[in-house]
Amino acid sequence: MLQWLTRIFGRKPKKTSTRDEVHLSEEGVYYLSWMSRSLQWPTLWPWPVVLEFGLSVHQAIYPDPWFGDYMEAEWFFTVDHDGRPQRFFFDIEYFSVDSLPVILADKLSGFDKEALRDGWKQYRAGLRNFKGAGQWLAWQSEGFAWQESVETDAKEA
């Protein structure tokens, strides 16, 4: 029966996901996104170029048409891309604060899972917890600090 239906209607084409994908391995962080698919970014970020890992809880950029403004949360990595820090965010559903991949602690020495718990509590407090916005770092590369932009420095001068 299935073969007969397949002949009549044909096979469904494989769907290509538009959702970003993150995979952690011994080599590094595999990040597949529209940026990497368009060849503007590498798909593999080796562990030595990873500068930060954390959790961001923030107001959604686009309000829901029926619900209005709401909060969302995303995990993020900051990586060294062409000598400049670049941050990429990915879906909160990839991990839970209680079930973070062991490889993070193995590859990022000094990884502090407990630092994420406050952010996780803010995220779990509800979609309207606007006072809970913030970023929580579980790990930051030694010596790394965000520098103010040149534009900001020029305005102050």
C-alpha positions in Angstrom: 0.0 0.0 0.0 2.8 2.4 0.9 4.6 1.7 -2.3 1.4 2.3 -4.3 0.8 5.7 -2.5 4.5 6.6 -3.1 4.1 6.0 -6.8 1.0 8.1 -7.0 2.0 11.0 -4.8 5.8 10.7 -5.0 8.2 11.0 -2.1 8.3 14.1 0.1 11.5 16.1 -0.3 13.7 16.2 2.7 13.1 19.4 4.6 16.1 21.6 5.2 15.9 23.3 8.6 16.1 27.1 8.8 16.8 26.7 12.5 20.3 27.2 13.8 22.0 24.0 14.9 24.8 23.7 17.6 26.9 20.5 18.2 29.7 20.2 20.6 32.6 17.9 19.9 36.3 17.3 20.9 37.3 19.6 18.0 35.1 22.5 19.0 31.6 24.1 18.5 29.8 23.3 15.3 27.4 26.1 14.5 25.2 25.8 11.4 23.2 28.9 10.7 22.2 31.0 7.8 25.5 32.8 8.2 27.6 29.6 7.9 25.3 28.3 5.1 26.0 31.4 3.1 29.8 30.8 3.6 30.2 34.0 5.6 31.2 32.1 8.8 33.0 28.9 9.5 30.9 25.9 10.6 33.5 24.8 13.2 34.8 27.1 15.9 37.8 25.3 17.6 37.9 25.5 21.4 40.9 27.8 21.4 38.9 30.6 19.7 36.0 30.4 22.1 36.0 33.4 24.4 32.8 33.1 26.4 29.8 30.9 27.1 26.7 32.1 28.8 23.0 32.7 29.1 21.1 35.8 27.9 17.6 36.7 29.1 16.2 39.6 27.2 13.0 41.2 25.8 12.1 39.7 22.4 12.9 41.9 19.4 9.5 41.4 17.8 6.5 41.4 20.1 3.9 38.7 19.6 0.9 40.2 17.7 -1.6 38.8 20.2 0.4 38.6 23.4 2.6 41.7 23.1 6.0 42.1 24.6 7.6 39.1 26.2 11.0 37.8 27.4 13.1 35.1 25.8 16.3 33.4 26.6 19.2 32.1 24.5 22.5 30.4 25.1 25.5 32.1 23.5 29.1 31.6 22.6 31.5 34.5 22.0 34.3 33.5 19.5 37.3 35.2 18.0 36.4 35.9 14.4 39.0 37.6 12.3 40.6 39.2 15.4 37.3 40.5 16.7 34.8 39.0 19.2 31.6 37.8 17.6 28.7 36.4 19.6 26.3 33.9 18.4 23.1 32.9 20.1 21.2 29.7 19.9 17.9 28.2 21.2 17.5 27.8 25.0 15.9 24.4 24.3 19.3 22.9 23.4 20.3 22.5 27.0 18.9 22.8 30.5 21.0 24.4 33.3 20.7 21.0 35.0 21.8 19.0 32.0 24.6 21.0 30.4 27.0 18.9 28.2 29.9 17.6 30.2 32.3 18.7 27.3 31.8 22.3 28.3 33.4 21.8 31.7 36.1 19.5 30.1 37.1 22.1 27.4 36.5 25.3 29.3 38.6 25.2 32.4 37.0 27.0 35.3 33.5 26.5 33.9 31.0 27.6 36.5 27.6 26.1 36.0 26.3 27.7 39.2 26.8 31.2 37.6 24.0 30.3 35.2 21.4 29.4 37.9 20.4 33.0 38.6 19.8 33.6 34.9 17.9 30.3 34.6 15.6 31.4 37.5 14.9 34.7 35.7 14.1 32.9 32.5 11.8 30.4 34.4 10.0 33.3 36.2 7.8 33.9 33.3 7.4 35.6 29.9 6.6 39.0 31.5 9.6 39.1 33.9 11.1 42.2 32.3 13.1 43.1 35.4 14.9 39.7 34.9 16.8 40.8 31.8 20.6 40.2 31.9 23.5 38.0 30.8 25.2 35.4 32.9 28.6 34.0 32.1 29.6 30.5 33.0 33.0 30.9 31.4 35.2 33.6 30.0 38.6 33.3 28.5 41.4 34.6 30.6 42.3 38.1 29.6 39.2 38.6 27.4 37.1 41.8 27.9 34.8 43.5 25.6 36.3 46.8 24.4 34.2 49.9 23.8 33.6 50.6 20.2 35.7 53.3 18.3 32.4 55.2 17.7 31.7 55.5 21.4 35.3 56.7 22.1 35.0 59.3 19.3 31.8 60.7 20.7 33.3 61.2 24.2 36.3 63.0 22.8 
